[in-house]
Amino acid sequence: MKTNKEWHQAHRMPARATLEQRVAWHIEHARHCGCRQMPEKIREEIKKRNLKA
């Protein structure tokens, strides 16, 4: 999978990110970059919240 370097540089994960921030970051990451799979905990939280990733 290819890393979207520009997106990563412009969208850093906040230090000590809350679960809410992590979920939002990973959803956007999935839309803009395909460098890695989303962590299981985040996938479960997205499913629990009925969000689209």
mmCIF entry with sequence, helices, sheets and N, C-alpha, C, O atoms, coordinates in Angstrom:
data_MODEL
# 
_entry.id   MODEL 
# 
_entity.id                         1 
_entity.type                       polymer 
_entity.pdbx_number_of_molecules   1 
# 
_entity_poly.entity_id                      1 
_entity_poly.type                           'polypeptide(L)' 
_entity_poly.nstd_linkage                   no 
_entity_poly.nstd_monomer                   no 
_entity_poly.pdbx_seq_one_letter_code       MKTNKEWHQAHRMPARATLEQRVAWHIEHARHCGCRQMPEKIREEIKKRNLKA 
_entity_poly.pdbx_seq_one_letter_code_can   MKTNKEWHQAHRMPARATLEQRVAWHIEHARHCGCRQMPEKIREEIKKRNLKA 
_entity_poly.pdbx_strand_id                 A 
# 
loop_
_entity_poly_seq.entity_id 
_entity_poly_seq.num 
_entity_poly_seq.mon_id 
_entity_poly_seq.hetero 
1 1  MET n 
1 2  LYS n 
1 3  THR n 
1 4  ASN n 
1 5  LYS n 
1 6  GLU n 
1 7  TRP n 
1 8  HIS n 
1 9  GLN n 
1 10 ALA n 
1 11 HIS n 
1 12 ARG n 
1 13 MET n 
1 14 PRO n 
1 15 ALA n 
1 16 ARG n 
1 17 ALA n 
1 18 THR n 
1 19 LEU n 
1 20 GLU n 
1 21 GLN n 
1 22 ARG n 
1 23 VAL n 
1 24 ALA n 
1 25 TRP n 
1 26 HIS n 
1 27 ILE n 
1 28 GLU n 
1 29 HIS n 
1 30 ALA n 
1 31 ARG n 
1 32 HIS n 
1 33 CYS n 
1 34 GLY n 
1 35 CYS n 
1 36 ARG n 
1 37 GLN n 
1 38 MET n 
1 39 PRO n 
1 40 GLU n 
1 41 LYS n 
1 42 ILE n 
1 43 ARG n 
1 44 GLU n 
1 45 GLU n 
1 46 ILE n 
1 47 LYS n 
1 48 LYS n 
1 49 ARG n 
1 50 ASN n 
1 51 LEU n 
1 52 LYS n 
1 53 ALA n 
# 
_struct_asym.id          A 
_struct_asym.entity_id   1 
# 
loop_
_struct_conf.conf_type_id 
_struct_conf.id 
_struct_conf.pdbx_PDB_helix_id 
_struct_conf.beg_label_comp_id 
_struct_conf.beg_label_asym_id 
_struct_conf.beg_label_seq_id 
_struct_conf.pdbx_beg_PDB_ins_code 
_struct_conf.end_label_comp_id 
_struct_conf.end_label_asym_id 
_struct_conf.end_label_seq_id 
_struct_conf.pdbx_end_PDB_ins_code 
_struct_conf.beg_auth_comp_id 
_struct_conf.beg_auth_asym_id 
_struct_conf.beg_auth_seq_id 
_struct_conf.end_auth_comp_id 
_struct_conf.end_auth_asym_id 
_struct_conf.end_auth_seq_id 
_struct_conf.pdbx_PDB_helix_class 
_struct_conf.details 
_struct_conf.pdbx_PDB_helix_length 
HELX_P HELX_P1 AA1 LYS A 5  ? ALA A 10 ? LYS A 5  ALA A 10 1 ? 6  
HELX_P HELX_P2 AA2 LEU A 19 ? HIS A 32 ? LEU A 19 HIS A 32 1 ? 14 
HELX_P HELX_P3 AA3 GLU A 40 ? LYS A 48 ? GLU A 40 LYS A 48 1 ? 9  
# 
_struct_conf_type.id          HELX_P 
_struct_conf_type.criteria    ? 
_struct_conf_type.reference   ? 
# 
loop_
_atom_site.group_PDB 
_atom_site.id 
_atom_site.type_symbol 
_atom_site.label_atom_id 
_atom_site.label_alt_id 
_atom_site.label_comp_id 
_atom_site.label_asym_id 
_atom_site.label_entity_id 
_atom_site.label_seq_id 
_atom_site.pdbx_PDB_ins_code 
_atom_site.Cartn_x 
_atom_site.Cartn_y 
_atom_site.Cartn_z 
_atom_site.occupancy 
_atom_site.B_iso_or_equiv 
_atom_site.pdbx_formal_charge 
_atom_site.auth_seq_id 
_atom_site.auth_comp_id 
_atom_site.auth_asym_id 
_atom_site.auth_atom_id 
_atom_site.pdbx_PDB_model_num 
ATOM 1   N N  . MET A 1 1  ? 0.835   -1.175 0.000  1.00 0.00 ? 1  MET A N  1 
ATOM 2   C CA . MET A 1 1  ? 0.000   0.000  0.000  1.00 0.00 ? 1  MET A CA 1 
ATOM 3   C C  . MET A 1 1  ? 0.885   1.246  0.000  1.00 0.00 ? 1  MET A C  1 
ATOM 4   O O  . MET A 1 1  ? 1.968   1.255  0.585  1.00 0.00 ? 1  MET A O  1 
ATOM 5   N N  . LYS A 1 2  ? 0.416   2.265  -0.648 1.00 0.00 ? 2  LYS A N  1 
ATOM 6   C CA . LYS A 1 2  ? 1.197   3.472  -0.811 1.00 0.00 ? 2  LYS A CA 1 
ATOM 7   C C  . LYS A 1 2  ? 0.856   4.512  0.258  1.00 0.00 ? 2  LYS A C  1 
ATOM 8   O O  . LYS A 1 2  ? -0.313  4.727  0.580  1.00 0.00 ? 2  LYS A O  1 
ATOM 9   N N  . THR A 1 3  ? 1.889   5.149  0.799  1.00 0.00 ? 3  THR A N  1 
ATOM 10  C CA . THR A 1 3  ? 1.716   6.193  1.806  1.00 0.00 ? 3  THR A CA 1 
ATOM 11  C C  . THR A 1 3  ? 1.490   7.535  1.123  1.00 0.00 ? 3  THR A C  1 
ATOM 12  O O  . THR A 1 3  ? 2.198   7.889  0.180  1.00 0.00 ? 3  THR A O  1 
ATOM 13  N N  . ASN A 1 4  ? 0.509   8.271  1.601  1.00 0.00 ? 4  ASN A N  1 
ATOM 14  C CA . ASN A 1 4  ? 0.253   9.630  1.140  1.00 0.00 ? 4  ASN A CA 1 
ATOM 15  C C  . ASN A 1 4  ? 1.038   10.562 2.068  1.00 0.00 ? 4  ASN A C  1 
ATOM 16  O O  . ASN A 1 4  ? 0.512   11.059 3.063  1.00 0.00 ? 4  ASN A O  1 
ATOM 17  N N  . LYS A 1 5  ? 2.294   10.785 1.722  1.00 0.00 ? 5  LYS A N  1 
ATOM 18  C CA . LYS A 1 5  ? 3.218   11.551 2.558  1.00 0.00 ? 5  LYS A CA 1 
ATOM 19  C C  . LYS A 1 5  ? 2.688   12.955 2.865  1.00 0.00 ? 5  LYS A C  1 
ATOM 20  O O  . LYS A 1 5  ? 2.777   13.421 4.001  1.00 0.00 ? 5  LYS A O  1 
ATOM 21  N N  . GLU A 1 6  ? 2.150   13.609 1.873  1.00 0.00 ? 6  GLU A N  1 
ATOM 22  C CA . GLU A 1 6  ? 1.640   14.972 2.062  1.00 0.00 ? 6  GLU A CA 1 
ATOM 23  C C  . GLU A 1 6  ? 0.497   14.995 3.082  1.00 0.00 ? 6  GLU A C  1 
ATOM 24  O O  . GLU A 1 6  ? 0.441   15.878 3.937  1.00 0.00 ? 6  GLU A O  1 
ATOM 25  N N  . TRP A 1 7  ? -0.408  14.024 2.988  1.00 0.00 ? 7  TRP A N  1 
ATOM 26  C CA . TRP A 1 7  ? -1.529  13.980 3.932  1.00 0.00 ? 7  TRP A CA 1 
ATOM 27  C C  . TRP A 1 7  ? -1.008  13.760 5.351  1.00 0.00 ? 7  TRP A C  1 
ATOM 28  O O  . TRP A 1 7  ? -1.440  14.434 6.286  1.00 0.00 ? 7  TRP A O  1 
ATOM 29  N N  . HIS A 1 8  ? -0.090  12.826 5.508  1.00 0.00 ? 8  HIS A N  1 
ATOM 30  C CA . HIS A 1 8  ? 0.459   12.528 6.831  1.00 0.00 ? 8  HIS A CA 1 
ATOM 31  C C  . HIS A 1 8  ? 1.153   13.748 7.436  1.00 0.00 ? 8  HIS A C  1 
ATOM 32  O O  . HIS A 1 8  ? 1.015   14.007 8.632  1.00 0.00 ? 8  HIS A O  1 
ATOM 33  N N  . GLN A 1 9  ? 1.888   14.489 6.633  1.00 0.00 ? 9  GLN A N  1 
ATOM 34  C CA . GLN A 1 9  ? 2.577   15.675 7.147  1.00 0.00 ? 9  GLN A CA 1 
ATOM 35  C C  . GLN A 1 9  ? 1.597   16.753 7.587  1.00 0.00 ? 9  GLN A C  1 
ATOM 36  O O  . GLN A 1 9  ? 1.860   17.473 8.550  1.00 0.00 ? 9  GLN A O  1 
ATOM 37  N N  . ALA A 1 10 ? 0.479   16.871 6.898  1.00 0.00 ? 10 ALA A N  1 
ATOM 38  C CA . ALA A 1 10 ? -0.508  17.905 7.207  1.00 0.00 ? 10 ALA A CA 1 
ATOM 39  C C  . ALA A 1 10 ? -1.507  17.478 8.283  1.00 0.00 ? 10 ALA A C  1 
ATOM 40  O O  . ALA A 1 10 ? -2.216  18.323 8.829  1.00 0.00 ? 10 ALA A O  1 
ATOM 41  N N  . HIS A 1 11 ? -1.576  16.189 8.594  1.00 0.00 ? 11 HIS A N  1 
ATOM 42  C CA . HIS A 1 11 ? -2.591  15.680 9.523  1.00 0.00 ? 11 HIS A CA 1 
ATOM 43  C C  . HIS A 1 11 ? -1.963  14.751 10.557 1.00 0.00 ? 11 HIS A C  1 
ATOM 44  O O  . HIS A 1 11 ? -2.138  13.534 10.500 1.00 0.00 ? 11 HIS A O  1 
ATOM 45  N N  . ARG A 1 12 ? -1.254  15.317 11.470 1.00 0.00 ? 12 ARG A N  1 
ATOM 46  C CA . ARG A 1 12 ? -0.619  14.532 12.529 1.00 0.00 ? 12 ARG A CA 1 
ATOM 47  C C  . ARG A 1 12 ? -1.651  14.136 13.578 1.00 0.00 ? 12 ARG A C  1 
ATOM 48  O O  . ARG A 1 12 ? -2.565  14.898 13.893 1.00 0.00 ? 12 ARG A O  1 
ATOM 49  N N  . MET A 1 13 ? -1.487  12.930 14.109 1.00 0.00 ? 13 MET A N  1 
ATOM 50  C CA . MET A 1 13 ? -2.318  12.482 15.222 1.00 0.00 ? 13 MET A CA 1 
ATOM 51  C C  . MET A 1 13 ? -1.918  13.321 16.439 1.00 0.00 ? 13 MET A C  1 
ATOM 52  O O  . MET A 1 13 ? -0.730  13.425 16.745 1.00 0.00 ? 13 MET A O  1 
ATOM 53  N N  . PRO A 1 14 ? -2.885  13.918 17.135 1.00 0.00 ? 14 PRO A N  1 
ATOM 54  C CA . PRO A 1 14 ? -2.533  14.716 18.314 1.00 0.00 ? 14 PRO A CA 1 
ATOM 55  C C  . PRO A 1 14 ? -1.864  13.865 19.401 1.00 0.00 ? 14 PRO A C  1 
ATOM 56  O O  . PRO A 1 14 ? -2.176  12.685 19.563 1.00 0.00 ? 14 PRO A O  1 
ATOM 57  N N  . ALA A 1 15 ? -0.947  14.484 20.133 1.00 0.00 ? 15 ALA A N  1 
ATOM 58  C CA . ALA A 1 15 ? -0.338  13.807 21.274 1.00 0.00 ? 15 ALA A CA 1 
ATOM 59  C C  . ALA A 1 15 ? -1.428  13.537 22.303 1.00 0.00 ? 15 ALA A C  1 
ATOM 60  O O  . ALA A 1 15 ? -2.286  14.387 22.542 1.00 0.00 ? 15 ALA A O  1 
ATOM 61  N N  . ARG A 1 16 ? -1.397  12.367 22.905 1.00 0.00 ? 16 ARG A N  1 
ATOM 62  C CA . ARG A 1 16 ? -2.407  11.963 23.897 1.00 0.00 ? 16 ARG A CA 1 
ATOM 63  C C  . ARG A 1 16 ? -3.829  12.132 23.362 1.00 0.00 ? 16 ARG A C  1 
ATOM 64  O O  . ARG A 1 16 ? -4.708  12.646 24.054 1.00 0.00 ? 16 ARG A O  1 
ATOM 65  N N  . ALA A 1 17 ? -4.036  11.697 22.139 1.00 0.00 ? 17 ALA A N  1 
ATOM 66  C CA . ALA A 1 17 ? -5.337  11.827 21.482 1.00 0.00 ? 17 ALA A CA 1 
ATOM 67  C C  . ALA A 1 17 ? -6.412  11.050 22.246 1.00 0.00 ? 17 ALA A C  1 
ATOM 68  O O  . ALA A 1 17 ? -6.174  9.948  22.739 1.00 0.00 ? 17 ALA A O  1 
ATOM 69  N N  . THR A 1 18 ? -7.579  11.644 22.327 1.00 0.00 ? 18 THR A N  1 
ATOM 70  C CA . THR A 1 18 ? -8.723  10.971 22.930 1.00 0.00 ? 18 THR A CA 1 
ATOM 71  C C  . THR A 1 18 ? -9.236  9.921  21.953 1.00 0.00 ? 18 THR A C  1 
ATOM 72  O O  . THR A 1 18 ? -8.846  9.908  20.785 1.00 0.00 ? 18 THR A O  1 
ATOM 73  N N  . LEU A 1 19 ? -10.101 9.053  22.426 1.00 0.00 ? 19 LEU A N  1 
ATOM 74  C CA . LEU A 1 19 ? -10.694 8.050  21.544 1.00 0.00 ? 19 LEU A CA 1 
ATOM 75  C C  . LEU A 1 19 ? -11.463 8.746  20.415 1.00 0.00 ? 19 LEU A C  1 
ATOM 76  O O  . LEU A 1 19 ? -11.407 8.307  19.267 1.00 0.00 ? 19 LEU A O  1 
ATOM 77  N N  . GLU A 1 20 ? -12.163 9.804  20.729 1.00 0.00 ? 20 GLU A N  1 
ATOM 78  C CA . GLU A 1 20 ? -12.912 10.564 19.722 1.00 0.00 ? 20 GLU A CA 1 
ATOM 79  C C  . GLU A 1 20 ? -11.968 11.097 18.629 1.00 0.00 ? 20 GLU A C  1 
ATOM 80  O O  . GLU A 1 20 ? -12.270 10.994 17.440 1.00 0.00 ? 20 GLU A O  1 
ATOM 81  N N  . GLN A 1 21 ? -10.839 11.659 19.037 1.00 0.00 ? 21 GLN A N  1 
ATOM 82  C CA . GLN A 1 21 ? -9.867  12.178 18.085 1.00 0.00 ? 21 GLN A CA 1 
ATOM 83  C C  . GLN A 1 21 ? -9.256  11.058 17.257 1.00 0.00 ? 21 GLN A C  1 
ATOM 84  O O  . GLN A 1 21 ? -9.051  11.216 16.054 1.00 0.00 ? 21 GLN A O  1 
ATOM 85  N N  . ARG A 1 22 ? -8.966  9.935  17.887 1.00 0.00 ? 22 ARG A N  1 
ATOM 86  C CA . ARG A 1 22 ? -8.377  8.803  17.183 1.00 0.00 ? 22 ARG A CA 1 
ATOM 87  C C  . ARG A 1 22 ? -9.335  8.252  16.134 1.00 0.00 ? 22 ARG A C  1 
ATOM 88  O O  . ARG A 1 22 ? -8.930  7.958  15.009 1.00 0.00 ? 22 ARG A O  1 
ATOM 89  N N  . VAL A 1 23 ? -10.612 8.112  16.506 1.00 0.00 ? 23 VAL A N  1 
ATOM 90  C CA . VAL A 1 23 ? -11.616 7.616  15.557 1.00 0.00 ? 23 VAL A CA 1 
ATOM 91  C C  . VAL A 1 23 ? -11.689 8.559  14.357 1.00 0.00 ? 23 VAL A C  1 
ATOM 92  O O  . VAL A 1 23 ? -11.650 8.106  13.213 1.00 0.00 ? 23 VAL A O  1 
ATOM 93  N N  . ALA A 1 24 ? -11.795 9.865  14.609 1.00 0.00 ? 24 ALA A N  1 
ATOM 94  C CA . ALA A 1 24 ? -11.895 10.836 13.521 1.00 0.00 ? 24 ALA A CA 1 
ATOM 95  C C  . ALA A 1 24 ? -10.656 10.807 12.632 1.00 0.00 ? 24 ALA A C  1 
ATOM 96  O O  . ALA A 1 24 ? -10.765 10.849 11.407 1.00 0.00 ? 24 ALA A O  1 
ATOM 97  N N  . TRP A 1 25 ? -9.475  10.735 13.250 1.00 0.00 ? 25 TRP A N  1 
ATOM 98  C CA . TRP A 1 25 ? -8.227  10.713 12.488 1.00 0.00 ? 25 TRP A CA 1 
ATOM 99  C C  . TRP A 1 25 ? -8.163  9.476  11.597 1.00 0.00 ? 25 TRP A C  1 
ATOM 100 O O  . TRP A 1 25 ? -7.811  9.574  10.421 1.00 0.00 ? 25 TRP A O  1 
ATOM 101 N N  . HIS A 1 26 ? -8.501  8.324  12.148 1.00 0.00 ? 26 HIS A N  1 
ATOM 102 C CA . HIS A 1 26 ? -8.408  7.083  11.380 1.00 0.00 ? 26 HIS A CA 1 
ATOM 103 C C  . HIS A 1 26 ? -9.434  7.028  10.249 1.00 0.00 ? 26 HIS A C  1 
ATOM 104 O O  . HIS A 1 26 ? -9.151  6.455  9.197  1.00 0.00 ? 26 HIS A O  1 
ATOM 105 N N  . ILE A 1 27 ? -10.603 7.604  10.440 1.00 0.00 ? 27 ILE A N  1 
ATOM 106 C CA . ILE A 1 27 ? -11.589 7.661  9.356  1.00 0.00 ? 27 ILE A CA 1 
ATOM 107 C C  . ILE A 1 27 ? -11.035 8.492  8.210  1.00 0.00 ? 27 ILE A C  1 
ATOM 108 O O  . ILE A 1 27 ? -11.101 8.078  7.053  1.00 0.00 ? 27 ILE A O  1 
ATOM 109 N N  . GLU A 1 28 ? -10.488 9.666  8.526  1.00 0.00 ? 28 GLU A N  1 
ATOM 110 C CA . GLU A 1 28 ? -9.903  10.516 7.483  1.00 0.00 ? 28 GLU A CA 1 
ATOM 111 C C  . GLU A 1 28 ? -8.686  9.842  6.859  1.00 0.00 ? 28 GLU A C  1 
ATOM 112 O O  . GLU A 1 28 ? -8.479  9.928  5.649  1.00 0.00 ? 28 GLU A O  1 
ATOM 113 N N  . HIS A 1 29 ? -7.899  9.187  7.663  1.00 0.00 ? 29 HIS A N  1 
ATOM 114 C CA . HIS A 1 29 ? -6.722  8.492  7.155  1.00 0.00 ? 29 HIS A CA 1 
ATOM 115 C C  . HIS A 1 29 ? -7.132  7.432  6.130  1.00 0.00 ? 29 HIS A C  1 
ATOM 116 O O  . HIS A 1 29 ? -6.506  7.310  5.077  1.00 0.00 ? 29 HIS A O  1 
ATOM 117 N N  . ALA A 1 30 ? -8.164  6.679  6.434  1.00 0.00 ? 30 ALA A N  1 
ATOM 118 C CA . ALA A 1 30 ? -8.631  5.642  5.513  1.00 0.00 ? 30 ALA A CA 1 
ATOM 119 C C  . ALA A 1 30 ? -9.105  6.242  4.186  1.00 0.00 ? 30 ALA A C  1 
ATOM 120 O O  . ALA A 1 30 ? -8.993  5.601  3.141  1.00 0.00 ? 30 ALA A O  1 
ATOM 121 N N  . ARG A 1 31 ? -9.625  7.447  4.226  1.00 0.00 ? 31 ARG A N  1 
ATOM 122 C CA . ARG A 1 31 ? -10.105 8.103  3.002  1.00 0.00 ? 31 ARG A CA 1 
ATOM 123 C C  . ARG A 1 31 ? -8.964  8.626  2.138  1.00 0.00 ? 31 ARG A C  1 
ATOM 124 O O  . ARG A 1 31 ? -9.096  8.705  0.916  1.00 0.00 ? 31 ARG A O  1 
ATOM 125 N N  . HIS A 1 32 ? -7.841  8.985  2.765  1.00 0.00 ? 32 HIS A N  1 
ATOM 126 C CA . HIS A 1 32 ? -6.780  9.677  2.044  1.00 0.00 ? 32 HIS A CA 1 
ATOM 127 C C  . HIS A 1 32 ? -5.488  8.894  1.880  1.00 0.00 ? 32 HIS A C  1 
ATOM 128 O O  . HIS A 1 32 ? -4.628  9.286  1.091  1.00 0.00 ? 32 HIS A O  1 
ATOM 129 N N  . CYS A 1 33 ? -5.335  7.802  2.606  1.00 0.00 ? 33 CYS A N  1 
ATOM 130 C CA . CYS A 1 33 ? -4.065  7.078  2.562  1.00 0.00 ? 33 CYS A CA 1 
ATOM 131 C C  . CYS A 1 33 ? -4.331  5.593  2.789  1.00 0.00 ? 33 CYS A C  1 
ATOM 132 O O  . CYS A 1 33 ? -5.216  5.218  3.558  1.00 0.00 ? 33 CYS A O  1 
ATOM 133 N N  . GLY A 1 34 ? -3.564  4.768  2.120  1.00 0.00 ? 34 GLY A N  1 
ATOM 134 C CA . GLY A 1 34 ? -3.742  3.326  2.262  1.00 0.00 ? 34 GLY A CA 1 
ATOM 135 C C  . GLY A 1 34 ? -2.502  2.641  2.794  1.00 0.00 ? 34 GLY A C  1 
ATOM 136 O O  . GLY A 1 34 ? -2.204  1.507  2.420  1.00 0.00 ? 34 GLY A O  1 
ATOM 137 N N  . CYS A 1 35 ? -1.776  3.325  3.668  1.00 0.00 ? 35 CYS A N  1 
ATOM 138 C CA . CYS A 1 35 ? -0.483  2.797  4.088  1.00 0.00 ? 35 CYS A CA 1 
ATOM 139 C C  . CYS A 1 35 ? -0.573  1.673  5.114  1.00 0.00 ? 35 CYS A C  1 
ATOM 140 O O  . CYS A 1 35 ? 0.369   0.891  5.247  1.00 0.00 ? 35 CYS A O  1 
ATOM 141 N N  . ARG A 1 36 ? -1.667  1.575  5.831  1.00 0.00 ? 36 ARG A N  1 
ATOM 142 C CA . ARG A 1 36 ? -1.789  0.509  6.829  1.00 0.00 ? 36 ARG A CA 1 
ATOM 143 C C  . ARG A 1 36 ? -3.250  0.285  7.195  1.00 0.00 ? 36 ARG A C  1 
ATOM 144 O O  . ARG A 1 36 ? -4.125  1.100  6.902  1.00 0.00 ? 36 ARG A O  1 
ATOM 145 N N  . GLN A 1 37 ? -3.474  -0.840 7.839  1.00 0.00 ? 37 GLN A N  1 
ATOM 146 C CA . GLN A 1 37 ? -4.824  -1.178 8.279  1.00 0.00 ? 37 GLN A CA 1 
ATOM 147 C C  . GLN A 1 37 ? -5.140  -0.446 9.580  1.00 0.00 ? 37 GLN A C  1 
ATOM 148 O O  . GLN A 1 37 ? -4.257  -0.195 10.400 1.00 0.00 ? 37 GLN A O  1 
ATOM 149 N N  . MET A 1 38 ? -6.393  -0.115 9.747  1.00 0.00 ? 38 MET A N  1 
ATOM 150 C CA . MET A 1 38 ? -6.860  0.545  10.952 1.00 0.00 ? 38 MET A CA 1 
ATOM 151 C C  . MET A 1 38 ? -6.755  -0.407 12.147 1.00 0.00 ? 38 MET A C  1 
ATOM 152 O O  . MET A 1 38 ? -7.027  -1.598 12.003 1.00 0.00 ? 38 MET A O  1 
ATOM 153 N N  . PRO A 1 39 ? -6.367  0.095  13.318 1.00 0.00 ? 39 PRO A N  1 
ATOM 154 C CA . PRO A 1 39 ? -6.303  -0.777 14.497 1.00 0.00 ? 39 PRO A CA 1 
ATOM 155 C C  . PRO A 1 39 ? -7.676  -1.380 14.823 1.00 0.00 ? 39 PRO A C  1 
ATOM 156 O O  . PRO A 1 39 ? -8.710  -0.747 14.608 1.00 0.00 ? 39 PRO A O  1 
ATOM 157 N N  . GLU A 1 40 ? -7.668  -2.589 15.333 1.00 0.00 ? 40 GLU A N  1 
ATOM 158 C CA . GLU A 1 40 ? -8.908  -3.314 15.648 1.00 0.00 ? 40 GLU A CA 1 
ATOM 159 C C  . GLU A 1 40 ? -9.805  -2.521 16.591 1.00 0.00 ? 40 GLU A C  1 
ATOM 160 O O  . GLU A 1 40 ? -11.015 -2.457 16.378 1.00 0.00 ? 40 GLU A O  1 
ATOM 161 N N  . LYS A 1 41 ? -9.235  -1.917 17.626 1.00 0.00 ? 41 LYS A N  1 
ATOM 162 C CA . LYS A 1 41 ? -10.023 -1.156 18.591 1.00 0.00 ? 41 LYS A CA 1 
ATOM 163 C C  . LYS A 1 41 ? -10.775 -0.011 17.912 1.00 0.00 ? 41 LYS A C  1 
ATOM 164 O O  . LYS A 1 41 ? -11.925 0.269  18.250 1.00 0.00 ? 41 LYS A O  1 
ATOM 165 N N  . ILE A 1 42 ? -10.129 0.641  16.964 1.00 0.00 ? 42 ILE A N  1 
ATOM 166 C CA . ILE A 1 42 ? -10.766 1.740  16.243 1.00 0.00 ? 42 ILE A CA 1 
ATOM 167 C C  . ILE A 1 42 ? -11.859 1.205  15.322 1.00 0.00 ? 42 ILE A C  1 
ATOM 168 O O  . ILE A 1 42 ? -12.937 1.793  15.238 1.00 0.00 ? 42 ILE A O  1 
ATOM 169 N N  . ARG A 1 43 ? -11.592 0.095  14.632 1.00 0.00 ? 43 ARG A N  1 
ATOM 170 C CA . ARG A 1 43 ? -12.625 -0.516 13.767 1.00 0.00 ? 43 ARG A CA 1 
ATOM 171 C C  . ARG A 1 43 ? -13.849 -0.894 14.577 1.00 0.00 ? 43 ARG A C  1 
ATOM 172 O O  . ARG A 1 43 ? -14.977 -0.669 14.138 1.00 0.00 ? 43 ARG A O  1 
ATOM 173 N N  . GLU A 1 44 ? -13.643 -1.464 15.753 1.00 0.00 ? 44 GLU A N  1 
ATOM 174 C CA . GLU A 1 44 ? -14.766 -1.843 16.610 1.00 0.00 ? 44 GLU A CA 1 
ATOM 175 C C  . GLU A 1 44 ? -15.561 -0.618 17.049 1.00 0.00 ? 44 GLU A C  1 
ATOM 176 O O  . GLU A 1 44 ? -16.791 -0.651 17.078 1.00 0.00 ? 44 GLU A O  1 
ATOM 177 N N  . GLU A 1 45 ? -14.867 0.449  17.386 1.00 0.00 ? 45 GLU A N  1 
ATOM 178 C CA . GLU A 1 45 ? -15.540 1.674  17.836 1.00 0.00 ? 45 GLU A CA 1 
ATOM 179 C C  . GLU A 1 45 ? -16.344 2.295  16.694 1.00 0.00 ? 45 GLU A C  1 
ATOM 180 O O  . GLU A 1 45 ? -17.454 2.780  16.911 1.00 0.00 ? 45 GLU A O  1 
ATOM 181 N N  . ILE A 1 46 ? -15.796 2.282  15.495 1.00 0.00 ? 46 ILE A N  1 
ATOM 182 C CA . ILE A 1 46 ? -16.515 2.822  14.330 1.00 0.00 ? 46 ILE A CA 1 
ATOM 183 C C  . ILE A 1 46 ? -17.776 2.003  14.079 1.00 0.00 ? 46 ILE A C  1 
ATOM 184 O O  . ILE A 1 46 ? -18.839 2.564  13.815 1.00 0.00 ? 46 ILE A O  1 
ATOM 185 N N  . LYS A 1 47 ? -17.664 0.688  14.160 1.00 0.00 ? 47 LYS A N  1 
ATOM 186 C CA . LYS A 1 47 ? -18.816 -0.177 13.965 1.00 0.00 ? 47 LYS A CA 1 
ATOM 187 C C  . LYS A 1 47 ? -19.863 0.079  15.051 1.00 0.00 ? 47 LYS A C  1 
ATOM 188 O O  . LYS A 1 47 ? -21.056 0.167  14.761 1.00 0.00 ? 47 LYS A O  1 
ATOM 189 N N  . LYS A 1 48 ? -19.415 0.196  16.294 1.00 0.00 ? 48 LYS A N  1 
ATOM 190 C CA . LYS A 1 48 ? -20.317 0.443  17.420 1.00 0.00 ? 48 LYS A CA 1 
ATOM 191 C C  . LYS A 1 48 ? -21.092 1.755  17.232 1.00 0.00 ? 48 LYS A C  1 
ATOM 192 O O  . LYS A 1 48 ? -22.263 1.852  17.598 1.00 0.00 ? 48 LYS A O  1 
ATOM 193 N N  . ARG A 1 49 ? -20.425 2.755  16.658 1.00 0.00 ? 49 ARG A N  1 
ATOM 194 C CA . ARG A 1 49 ? -21.037 4.071  16.456 1.00 0.00 ? 49 ARG A CA 1 
ATOM 195 C C  . ARG A 1 49 ? -21.781 4.177  15.126 1.00 0.00 ? 49 ARG A C  1 
ATOM 196 O O  . ARG A 1 49 ? -22.326 5.233  14.807 1.00 0.00 ? 49 ARG A O  1 
ATOM 197 N N  . ASN A 1 50 ? -21.807 3.102  14.354 1.00 0.00 ? 50 ASN A N  1 
ATOM 198 C CA . ASN A 1 50 ? -22.460 3.072  13.042 1.00 0.00 ? 50 ASN A CA 1 
ATOM 199 C C  . ASN A 1 50 ? -21.928 4.161  12.119 1.00 0.00 ? 50 ASN A C  1 
ATOM 200 O O  . ASN A 1 50 ? -22.695 4.845  11.441 1.00 0.00 ? 50 ASN A O  1 
ATOM 201 N N  . LEU A 1 51 ? -20.595 4.313  12.101 1.00 0.00 ? 51 LEU A N  1 
ATOM 202 C CA . LEU A 1 51 ? -19.964 5.286  11.229 1.00 0.00 ? 51 LEU A CA 1 
ATOM 203 C C  . LEU A 1 51 ? -19.427 4.595  9.995  1.00 0.00 ? 51 LEU A C  1 
ATOM 204 O O  . LEU A 1 51 ? -19.249 3.377  9.989  1.00 0.00 ? 51 LEU A O  1 
ATOM 205 N N  . LYS A 1 52 ? -19.171 5.354  8.960  1.00 0.00 ? 52 LYS A N  1 
ATOM 206 C CA . LYS A 1 52 ? -18.594 4.822  7.723  1.00 0.00 ? 52 LYS A CA 1 
ATOM 207 C C  . LYS A 1 52 ? -17.108 5.193  7.694  1.00 0.00 ? 52 LYS A C  1 
ATOM 208 O O  . LYS A 1 52 ? -16.730 6.333  7.965  1.00 0.00 ? 52 LYS A O  1 
ATOM 209 N N  . ALA A 1 53 ? -16.294 4.223  7.364  1.00 0.00 ? 53 ALA A N  1 
ATOM 210 C CA . ALA A 1 53 ? -14.846 4.487  7.257  1.00 0.00 ? 53 ALA A CA 1 
ATOM 211 C C  . ALA A 1 53 ? -14.383 4.274  5.842  1.00 0.00 ? 53 ALA A C  1 
ATOM 212 O O  . ALA A 1 53 ? -13.200 4.445  5.547  1.00 0.00 ? 53 ALA A O  1 
# 
